[in-house]
Amino acid sequence: MGAQGCLAMIDGETYSLPAVPVSVVDSVGAGDGFVAGYLAERLAGVAPADRLRTAVTVGAFACTVSGDWEGMPRRDELGLLTTAEPVTR
């Protein structure tokens, strides 16, 4: 759902998550990033709500740069968009 987040039905249960707010540079690759984040977490055995949280975060990262894969985060970078502190150490 883009800037509105995501809505999913998984195993009969409905999940809704808001988008991670970012300044959008280019939305190309956001959907691919969303799917990649979701599938990576599914393969890792993560619960549905956490899969979707990763998916919206990876999709948001994709929007922060030009191009379709250049903004893809590493797993250790996933928290960078949701940190409350303006500087990450």
A tleap script that builds the chain and sets N, CA, C and O, in Angstrom:
source leaprc.protein.ff14SB
mol = sequence {
  NMET GLY ALA GLN GLY CYS LEU ALA MET ILE
  ASP GLY GLU THR TYR SER LEU PRO ALA VAL
  PRO VAL SER VAL VAL ASP SER VAL GLY ALA
  GLY ASP GLY PHE VAL ALA GLY TYR LEU ALA
  GLU ARG LEU ALA GLY VAL ALA PRO ALA ASP
  ARG LEU ARG THR ALA VAL THR VAL GLY ALA
  PHE ALA CYS THR VAL SER GLY ASP TRP GLU
  GLY MET PRO ARG ARG ASP GLU LEU GLY LEU
  LEU THR THR ALA GLU PRO VAL THR CARG
}
set mol.1.N position { 0.820 -1.197 0.000 }
set mol.1.CA position { 0.000 0.000 0.000 }
set mol.1.C position { 0.862 1.257 0.000 }
set mol.1.O position { 0.368 2.355 0.258 }
set mol.2.N position { 2.147 1.095 -0.290 }
set mol.2.CA position { 3.025 2.251 -0.410 }
set mol.2.C position { 3.146 3.047 0.877 }
set mol.2.O position { 3.442 2.499 1.939 }
set mol.3.N position { 2.913 4.338 0.768 }
set mol.3.CA position { 3.056 5.234 1.912 }
set mol.3.C position { 2.043 4.950 3.012 }
set mol.3.O position { 2.165 5.479 4.117 }
set mol.4.N position { 1.051 4.127 2.723 }
set mol.4.CA position { 0.040 3.786 3.728 }
set mol.4.C position { 0.408 2.520 4.499 }
set mol.4.O position { -0.332 2.114 5.396 }
set mol.5.N position { 1.522 1.897 4.174 }
set mol.5.CA position { 1.956 0.715 4.909 }
set mol.5.C position { 1.564 -0.563 4.216 }
set mol.5.O position { 1.622 -0.651 2.989 }
set mol.6.N position { 1.159 -1.565 4.994 }
set mol.6.CA position { 0.776 -2.834 4.387 }
set mol.6.C position { -0.390 -3.464 5.126 }
set mol.6.O position { -0.622 -3.208 6.307 }
set mol.7.N position { -1.110 -4.288 4.397 }
set mol.7.CA position { -2.224 -5.056 4.922 }
set mol.7.C position { -2.062 -6.455 4.371 }
set mol.7.O position { -1.917 -6.634 3.162 }
set mol.8.N position { -2.085 -7.452 5.244 }
set mol.8.CA position { -1.879 -8.831 4.801 }
set mol.8.C position { -2.775 -9.777 5.574 }
set mol.8.O position { -3.092 -9.550 6.742 }
set mol.9.N position { -3.174 -10.837 4.902 }
set mol.9.CA position { -3.874 -11.922 5.580 }
set mol.9.C position { -2.960 -13.136 5.487 }
set mol.9.O position { -2.656 -13.621 4.398 }
set mol.10.N position { -2.528 -13.617 6.650 }
set mol.10.CA position { -1.597 -14.737 6.727 }
set mol.10.C position { -2.215 -15.786 7.647 }
set mol.10.O position { -2.509 -15.517 8.812 }
set mol.11.N position { -2.405 -16.972 7.106 }
set mol.11.CA position { -2.996 -18.068 7.875 }
set mol.11.C position { -4.307 -17.662 8.542 }
set mol.11.O position { -4.569 -18.026 9.688 }
set mol.12.N position { -5.134 -16.896 7.808 }
set mol.12.CA position { -6.443 -16.499 8.311 }
set mol.12.C position { -6.450 -15.319 9.257 }
set mol.12.O position { -7.515 -14.911 9.720 }
set mol.13.N position { -5.302 -14.765 9.555 }
set mol.13.CA position { -5.208 -13.617 10.456 }
set mol.13.C position { -4.817 -12.372 9.665 }
set mol.13.O position { -3.949 -12.426 8.794 }
set mol.14.N position { -5.466 -11.251 9.978 }
set mol.14.CA position { -5.200 -10.001 9.277 }
set mol.14.C position { -4.167 -9.178 10.048 }
set mol.14.O position { -4.241 -9.033 11.268 }
set mol.15.N position { -3.209 -8.650 9.300 }
set mol.15.CA position { -2.147 -7.811 9.866 }
set mol.15.C position { -2.140 -6.483 9.127 }
set mol.15.O position { -2.309 -6.445 7.908 }
set mol.16.N position { -1.948 -5.409 9.849 }
set mol.16.CA position { -1.850 -4.078 9.256 }
set mol.16.C position { -0.697 -3.340 9.929 }
set mol.16.O position { -0.642 -3.241 11.155 }
set mol.17.N position { 0.218 -2.827 9.122 }
set mol.17.CA position { 1.348 -2.062 9.661 }
set mol.17.C position { 1.469 -0.751 8.905 }
set mol.17.O position { 1.261 -0.711 7.692 }
set mol.18.N position { 1.803 0.322 9.613 }
set mol.18.CA position { 2.018 1.594 8.922 }
set mol.18.C position { 3.360 1.569 8.186 }
set mol.18.O position { 4.240 0.766 8.497 }
set mol.19.N position { 3.494 2.447 7.224 }
set mol.19.CA position { 4.766 2.593 6.516 }
set mol.19.C position { 5.791 3.241 7.448 }
set mol.19.O position { 5.432 3.948 8.390 }
set mol.20.N position { 7.052 2.991 7.174 }
set mol.20.CA position { 8.137 3.683 7.875 }
set mol.20.C position { 8.308 5.021 7.165 }
set mol.20.O position { 8.599 5.036 5.969 }
set mol.21.N position { 8.138 6.143 7.861 }
set mol.21.CA position { 8.232 7.443 7.187 }
set mol.21.C position { 9.667 7.762 6.756 }
set mol.21.O position { 10.601 7.712 7.555 }
set mol.22.N position { 9.810 8.085 5.490 }
set mol.22.CA position { 11.103 8.489 4.929 }
set mol.22.C position { 10.867 9.590 3.909 }
set mol.22.O position { 9.751 9.765 3.418 }
set mol.23.N position { 11.920 10.330 3.595 }
set mol.23.CA position { 11.869 11.277 2.482 }
set mol.23.C position { 12.138 10.482 1.215 }
set mol.23.O position { 13.240 9.971 1.018 }
set mol.24.N position { 11.136 10.378 0.362 }
set mol.24.CA position { 11.246 9.531 -0.822 }
set mol.24.C position { 12.071 10.225 -1.901 }
set mol.24.O position { 11.763 11.343 -2.315 }
set mol.25.N position { 13.127 9.541 -2.349 }
set mol.25.CA position { 13.947 9.995 -3.462 }
set mol.25.C position { 13.471 9.309 -4.735 }
set mol.25.O position { 13.347 9.944 -5.782 }
set mol.26.N position { 13.203 8.001 -4.641 }
set mol.26.CA position { 12.804 7.194 -5.793 }
set mol.26.C position { 12.124 5.936 -5.258 }
set mol.26.O position { 12.710 5.212 -4.453 }
set mol.27.N position { 10.911 5.674 -5.690 }
set mol.27.CA position { 10.189 4.507 -5.169 }
set mol.27.C position { 10.458 3.225 -5.962 }
set mol.27.O position { 9.926 2.169 -5.621 }
set mol.28.N position { 11.277 3.306 -7.014 }
set mol.28.CA position { 11.614 2.107 -7.778 }
set mol.28.C position { 12.355 1.134 -6.868 }
set mol.28.O position { 13.336 1.505 -6.224 }
set mol.29.N position { 11.900 -0.079 -6.816 }
set mol.29.CA position { 12.533 -1.096 -5.994 }
set mol.29.C position { 11.890 -1.281 -4.633 }
set mol.29.O position { 12.239 -2.218 -3.914 }
set mol.30.N position { 10.950 -0.404 -4.257 }
set mol.30.CA position { 10.320 -0.514 -2.940 }
set mol.30.C position { 9.524 -1.813 -2.802 }
set mol.30.O position { 9.597 -2.480 -1.770 }
set mol.31.N position { 8.777 -2.164 -3.824 }
set mol.31.CA position { 8.006 -3.408 -3.779 }
set mol.31.C position { 8.893 -4.627 -3.753 }
set mol.31.O position { 8.633 -5.579 -3.017 }
set mol.32.N position { 9.941 -4.602 -4.556 }
set mol.32.CA position { 10.895 -5.717 -4.559 }
set mol.32.C position { 11.570 -5.841 -3.201 }
set mol.32.O position { 11.767 -6.948 -2.701 }
set mol.33.N position { 11.925 -4.704 -2.602 }
set mol.33.CA position { 12.540 -4.716 -1.283 }
set mol.33.C position { 11.587 -5.263 -0.235 }
set mol.33.O position { 11.989 -6.029 0.641 }
set mol.34.N position { 10.314 -4.865 -0.324 }
set mol.34.CA position { 9.298 -5.366 0.593 }
set mol.34.C position { 9.246 -6.891 0.533 }
set mol.34.O position { 9.304 -7.565 1.561 }
set mol.35.N position { 9.136 -7.422 -0.674 }
set mol.35.CA position { 9.051 -8.877 -0.848 }
set mol.35.C position { 10.326 -9.568 -0.370 }
set mol.35.O position { 10.260 -10.614 0.276 }
set mol.36.N position { 11.476 -8.993 -0.682 }
set mol.36.CA position { 12.745 -9.588 -0.248 }
set mol.36.C position { 12.830 -9.637 1.277 }
set mol.36.O position { 13.247 -10.647 1.843 }
set mol.37.N position { 12.437 -8.550 1.941 }
set mol.37.CA position { 12.455 -8.525 3.403 }
set mol.37.C position { 11.507 -9.550 3.993 }
set mol.37.O position { 11.845 -10.237 4.957 }
set mol.38.N position { 10.313 -9.653 3.409 }
set mol.38.CA position { 9.328 -10.612 3.900 }
set mol.38.C position { 9.836 -12.045 3.728 }
set mol.38.O position { 9.787 -12.841 4.665 }
set mol.39.N position { 10.320 -12.366 2.538 }
set mol.39.CA position { 10.766 -13.734 2.272 }
set mol.39.C position { 11.988 -14.121 3.100 }
set mol.39.O position { 12.096 -15.261 3.551 }
set mol.40.N position { 12.902 -13.183 3.301 }
set mol.40.CA position { 14.082 -13.483 4.125 }
set mol.40.C position { 13.659 -13.861 5.537 }
set mol.40.O position { 14.200 -14.798 6.125 }
set mol.41.N position { 12.689 -13.130 6.077 }
set mol.41.CA position { 12.224 -13.422 7.424 }
set mol.41.C position { 11.398 -14.705 7.478 }
set mol.41.O position { 11.447 -15.438 8.466 }
set mol.42.N position { 10.652 -14.969 6.431 }
set mol.42.CA position { 9.886 -16.223 6.403 }
set mol.42.C position { 10.834 -17.415 6.390 }
set mol.42.O position { 10.623 -18.393 7.107 }
set mol.43.N position { 11.870 -17.331 5.580 }
set mol.43.CA position { 12.860 -18.412 5.532 }
set mol.43.C position { 13.584 -18.579 6.868 }
set mol.43.O position { 14.029 -19.675 7.208 }
set mol.44.N position { 13.696 -17.497 7.613 }
set mol.44.CA position { 14.354 -17.544 8.926 }
set mol.44.C position { 13.406 -18.015 10.026 }
set mol.44.O position { 13.824 -18.171 11.173 }
set mol.45.N position { 12.127 -18.243 9.689 }
set mol.45.CA position { 11.174 -18.743 10.676 }
set mol.45.C position { 10.599 -17.676 11.587 }
set mol.45.O position { 10.125 -17.985 12.680 }
set mol.46.N position { 10.635 -16.428 11.155 }
set mol.46.CA position { 10.158 -15.306 11.961 }
set mol.46.C position { 8.623 -15.232 11.906 }
set mol.46.O position { 8.020 -15.602 10.899 }
set mol.47.N position { 8.011 -14.765 12.962 }
set mol.47.CA position { 6.552 -14.620 13.051 }
set mol.47.C position { 6.028 -13.627 12.010 }
set mol.47.O position { 6.753 -12.715 11.613 }
set mol.48.N position { 4.775 -13.793 11.561 }
set mol.48.CA position { 4.222 -12.938 10.507 }
set mol.48.C position { 4.323 -11.436 10.757 }
set mol.48.O position { 4.715 -10.696 9.855 }
set mol.49.N position { 3.983 -10.971 11.948 }
set mol.49.CA position { 4.041 -9.522 12.210 }
set mol.49.C position { 5.461 -8.996 12.067 }
set mol.49.O position { 5.664 -7.892 11.561 }
set mol.50.N position { 6.445 -9.770 12.507 }
set mol.50.CA position { 7.843 -9.346 12.381 }
set mol.50.C position { 8.322 -9.434 10.940 }
set mol.50.O position { 9.146 -8.623 10.517 }
set mol.51.N position { 7.825 -10.400 10.181 }
set mol.51.CA position { 8.140 -10.472 8.749 }
set mol.51.C position { 7.697 -9.193 8.058 }
set mol.51.O position { 8.440 -8.603 7.273 }
set mol.52.N position { 6.471 -8.775 8.363 }
set mol.52.CA position { 5.932 -7.577 7.727 }
set mol.52.C position { 6.659 -6.324 8.191 }
set mol.52.O position { 6.843 -5.392 7.409 }
set mol.53.N position { 7.073 -6.289 9.446 }
set mol.53.CA position { 7.834 -5.133 9.946 }
set mol.53.C position { 9.145 -4.991 9.180 }
set mol.53.O position { 9.534 -3.888 8.797 }
set mol.54.N position { 9.822 -6.114 8.961 }
set mol.54.CA position { 11.048 -6.075 8.165 }
set mol.54.C position { 10.742 -5.671 6.733 }
set mol.54.O position { 11.477 -4.884 6.137 }
set mol.55.N position { 9.662 -6.205 6.178 }
set mol.55.CA position { 9.294 -5.900 4.794 }
set mol.55.C position { 9.055 -4.410 4.585 }
set mol.55.O position { 9.579 -3.836 3.630 }
set mol.56.N position { 8.270 -3.763 5.463 }
set mol.56.CA position { 8.022 -2.329 5.278 }
set mol.56.C position { 9.301 -1.520 5.489 }
set mol.56.O position { 9.480 -0.471 4.869 }
set mol.57.N position { 10.180 -1.994 6.348 }
set mol.57.CA position { 11.447 -1.293 6.583 }
set mol.57.C position { 12.355 -1.382 5.371 }
set mol.57.O position { 12.945 -0.379 4.968 }
set mol.58.N position { 12.478 -2.565 4.783 }
set mol.58.CA position { 13.324 -2.718 3.592 }
set mol.58.C position { 12.737 -1.914 2.435 }
set mol.58.O position { 13.477 -1.278 1.684 }
set mol.59.N position { 11.413 -1.936 2.284 }
set mol.59.CA position { 10.778 -1.124 1.248 }
set mol.59.C position { 11.058 0.356 1.441 }
set mol.59.O position { 11.282 1.079 0.470 }
set mol.60.N position { 11.049 0.814 2.686 }
set mol.60.CA position { 11.346 2.220 2.973 }
set mol.60.C position { 12.797 2.557 2.626 }
set mol.60.O position { 13.071 3.611 2.052 }
set mol.61.N position { 13.721 1.665 2.974 }
set mol.61.CA position { 15.127 1.894 2.616 }
set mol.61.C position { 15.274 2.096 1.107 }
set mol.61.O position { 16.016 2.971 0.660 }
set mol.62.N position { 14.567 1.285 0.333 }
set mol.62.CA position { 14.666 1.372 -1.126 }
set mol.62.C position { 14.265 2.754 -1.637 }
set mol.62.O position { 14.769 3.204 -2.666 }
set mol.63.N position { 13.368 3.424 -0.930 }
set mol.63.CA position { 12.878 4.736 -1.361 }
set mol.63.C position { 13.836 5.879 -1.058 }
set mol.63.O position { 13.629 6.995 -1.533 }
set mol.64.N position { 14.868 5.624 -0.286 }
set mol.64.CA position { 15.746 6.710 0.158 }
set mol.64.C position { 16.869 7.044 -0.818 }
set mol.64.O position { 17.603 8.010 -0.609 }
set mol.65.N position { 17.009 6.254 -1.882 }
set mol.65.CA position { 18.067 6.491 -2.871 }
set mol.65.C position { 17.521 6.295 -4.284 }
set mol.65.O position { 16.457 5.703 -4.467 }
set mol.66.N position { 18.242 6.785 -5.263 }
set mol.66.CA position { 17.882 6.536 -6.660 }
set mol.66.C position { 18.288 5.123 -7.043 }
set mol.66.O position { 19.331 4.634 -6.608 }
set mol.67.N position { 17.488 4.480 -7.836 }
set mol.67.CA position { 17.808 3.140 -8.306 }
set mol.67.C position { 16.950 2.097 -7.627 }
set mol.67.O position { 16.158 2.403 -6.735 }
set mol.68.N position { 17.121 0.861 -8.061 }
set mol.68.CA position { 16.234 -0.180 -7.559 }
set mol.68.C position { 16.835 -1.080 -6.494 }
set mol.68.O position { 16.082 -1.729 -5.769 }
set mol.69.N position { 18.142 -1.152 -6.362 }
set mol.69.CA position { 18.743 -2.025 -5.345 }
set mol.69.C position { 19.771 -1.304 -4.474 }
set mol.69.O position { 20.212 -1.851 -3.464 }
set mol.70.N position { 20.146 -0.116 -4.842 }
set mol.70.CA position { 21.228 0.591 -4.172 }
set mol.70.C position { 20.947 0.886 -2.691 }
set mol.70.O position { 21.886 1.035 -1.909 }
set mol.71.N position { 19.683 0.971 -2.299 }
set mol.71.CA position { 19.350 1.287 -0.919 }
set mol.71.C position { 19.046 0.083 -0.050 }
set mol.71.O position { 18.638 0.240 1.101 }
set mol.72.N position { 19.236 -1.117 -0.580 }
set mol.72.CA position { 18.907 -2.307 0.200 }
set mol.72.C position { 19.818 -2.417 1.425 }
set mol.72.O position { 21.042 -2.380 1.297 }
set mol.73.N position { 19.222 -2.552 2.601 }
set mol.73.CA position { 20.008 -2.598 3.837 }
set mol.73.C position { 20.547 -3.990 4.149 }
set mol.73.O position { 20.027 -5.000 3.676 }
set mol.74.N position { 21.592 -4.013 4.951 }
set mol.74.CA position { 22.033 -5.274 5.564 }
set mol.74.C position { 21.184 -5.475 6.812 }
set mol.74.O position { 20.595 -4.521 7.319 }
set mol.75.N position { 21.117 -6.674 7.299 }
set mol.75.CA position { 20.280 -6.975 8.468 }
set mol.75.C position { 20.619 -6.055 9.647 }
set mol.75.O position { 19.718 -5.608 10.357 }
set mol.76.N position { 21.900 -5.772 9.860 }
set mol.76.CA position { 22.287 -4.940 11.004 }
set mol.76.C position { 21.922 -3.468 10.823 }
set mol.76.O position { 22.079 -2.679 11.754 }
set mol.77.N position { 21.439 -3.086 9.645 }
set mol.77.CA position { 21.043 -1.706 9.387 }
set mol.77.C position { 19.534 -1.474 9.506 }
set mol.77.O position { 19.080 -0.334 9.419 }
set mol.78.N position { 18.765 -2.523 9.702 }
set mol.78.CA position { 17.309 -2.392 9.700 }
set mol.78.C position { 16.782 -1.407 10.733 }
set mol.78.O position { 15.771 -0.751 10.481 }
set mol.79.N position { 17.417 -1.284 11.862 }
set mol.79.CA position { 16.958 -0.369 12.901 }
set mol.79.C position { 17.276 1.088 12.646 }
set mol.79.O position { 16.798 1.952 13.381 }
set mol.80.N position { 18.057 1.387 11.640 }
set mol.80.CA position { 18.483 2.768 11.418 }
set mol.80.C position { 17.343 3.716 11.078 }
set mol.80.O position { 17.399 4.891 11.443 }
set mol.81.N position { 16.307 3.239 10.387 }
set mol.81.CA position { 15.210 4.130 10.017 }
set mol.81.C position { 14.225 4.368 11.151 }
set mol.81.O position { 13.440 5.315 11.104 }
set mol.82.N position { 14.259 3.533 12.149 }
set mol.82.CA position { 13.277 3.649 13.224 }
set mol.82.C position { 13.889 4.110 14.542 }
set mol.82.O position { 13.204 4.149 15.564 }
set mol.83.N position { 15.152 4.453 14.527 }
set mol.83.CA position { 15.788 4.922 15.760 }
set mol.83.C position { 15.263 6.313 16.127 }
set mol.83.O position { 15.029 7.138 15.243 }
set mol.84.N position { 15.079 6.572 17.404 }
set mol.84.CA position { 14.603 7.861 17.864 }
set mol.84.C position { 15.731 8.874 17.968 }
set mol.84.O position { 15.486 10.080 17.970 }
set mol.85.N position { 16.961 8.393 18.054 }
set mol.85.CA position { 18.110 9.279 18.168 }
set mol.85.C position { 18.556 9.729 16.774 }
set mol.85.O position { 18.697 8.894 15.880 }
set mol.86.N position { 18.782 11.033 16.572 }
set mol.86.CA position { 19.137 11.517 15.231 }
set mol.86.C position { 20.523 11.069 14.755 }
set mol.86.O position { 20.810 11.116 13.559 }
set mol.87.N position { 21.378 10.639 15.680 }
set mol.87.CA position { 22.720 10.176 15.308 }
set mol.87.C position { 22.862 8.750 15.786 }
set mol.87.O position { 22.577 8.435 16.942 }
set mol.88.N position { 23.312 7.879 14.873 }
set mol.88.CA position { 23.540 6.487 15.245 }
set mol.88.C position { 25.012 6.284 15.469 }
set mol.88.O position { 25.831 6.641 14.621 }
set mol.89.N position { 25.362 5.709 16.615 }
set mol.89.CA position { 26.760 5.473 16.953 }
set mol.89.C position { 27.110 4.032 16.770 }
set mol.89.O position { 28.252 3.639 17.007 }
savepdb mol mol.pdb
quit
